[in-house]
Amino acid sequence: MKAEALAKLSLNPAGWSRRVMCMVYESLIVLALLLVGGLVAVGLPSGESGVVGLPRLALQLWIGGLVAAYFAGCWWRFGQTLAMKTWRLVVTTAEGAPLPPGRSLLRLLVAALTLPLSIVWPLVDRDRQFLHDRLVGTRVWHIAA
């Protein structure tokens, strides 16, 4: 999302319940990505315990890359994923600017590493931010109608 487009929006800090419900919706989209991305495994050689060795690593990297491209790409290009668009949320830097590609990838990595703690972190955070947003310097906003 361009800075000019962001400036025209009426943004309020996103509430905890809206963000968690967005995460639930997001998990369905990620599940679909995993299923579609996993179709590649049909053609991989496998043993009794499934895909093993180098093909397994390649499959894991492929699926991880799909998920990373979805999240980081959407945050960088549009400021929101499909689920965030549905819940009328947008992510920006702490200063309110669009996320650059590097910050988008960093947000994804830190969110993945801190997810369980990050969800309860707003209970102790002064601005009610998730832990990964606090650490990376991003904010999630609700787009007012």
C-alpha positions, 0 to 999 in steps of 0.5 A: 500500500502506498504512503499516500493511500495510507494517509487517506485512511482513518486508522485506529489501533486494532483490538485484540479480539479482531486481530485474533479472529483474523489469525484464525481466518489466516490459519485457514488460508495457510492450511490451503497453501499447505495443501496446494503446495503439498501436491508437489509431494505426490511426484516425489520419491518416498519410502515407507515413512513418506518423503525422506532425505533431500526431497523432504528438505526440498518440500519443506523449503518449498512450502515454507517459501510459499507461506513466507511469500504469501505473508511478507509479499502481502504485507509489503505490497498491500499492507494486508493479507486476504484475512486482514482485508476481510477484518479491515486491518492494515500493518505499517511501520511504527511511524505509519509508513508502508512496510519495506520488504526486509521488515515484512520478512523480519516480522514474519520470522519474529512472529513465527518464533514468538507466536504463543507468547505474542498472543498474550503479550497485549495483556502487559503491553502499554499499547496493547501490541503483539510481541512481534510487532513491538520487537520489529517496530510495526503496528496493526491498525483497524481501518474505520469505515 
